[in-house]
Amino acid sequence: MAYKKQEEEARVTSNLLLCGELTALCLELRKAVLRRIHPDQDVEKMVLAEIMQSKERAWRRNPS
């Protein structure tokens, strides 16, 4: 039983570590798409603006 718990904890830890990498890849993909659409603009600012807008919408739907 203890082995199963250790195995589960290792799996969860591995998944959590991959979340950061996946997020970074998603951000790079979004920047690449925006770069093709808007080659002369600062896509990093555009991505950050999209993130802020998304968080603002989510907050308005579900205020704490």
N, C-alpha and C positions, 0 to 999 in steps of 0.2 A: 504494500500500500504506500509506503514512504517513497518507493521508487517511482510510482505513478505520479505522486505529487511533485517530485523533483523534475520529472519529465515534463509535466504540465507547466511548471514554473519556467523551465528552460524554453519551452515553446512560446510562452507569453512574452518573455524577455526578448527573444529573437524577433517576434512580430513587432514589438514596440520599437526596437532599434531600426527596423525596416521602414517604419512610418516616416521618419525624418527623410530618409533617402527617397521614398516615394513622393513626398511633398516637394522636394527639391526638383525631381524629374518633372512633376506636373507643372511647376512654375516655369521651368525652362521650356517645356512644350508650349505653354501659353505665350511666352515671350516670342518664341519662334513663329507662331501663328500671327501674332500681332505685327511682328517685323515684316512679314510678307505683305500684310494688308496696309501697313503704315510705315514704309521704309525710312521716312525722314523724321520720325518722331521718337521720343524717348519712351521706349516700350516698358522699361522698368517702372517709370512713373505711372504709366497706364495700368499696369498689373496691380500696383499698389492701390490706385484709385478704385479699381474693380473690387479688390478685397475689402476696402473700407466701405464701399457702397453695399456690398453683400452683407457685411456685418451690421451695417446700419439697418438694412431691410429686415434682417433676422431679429435685431433688437426691437424694432417697432412691432413686429408680429408677436413677440413673446417678451415683453418687458419684465424685468425682475422686481 
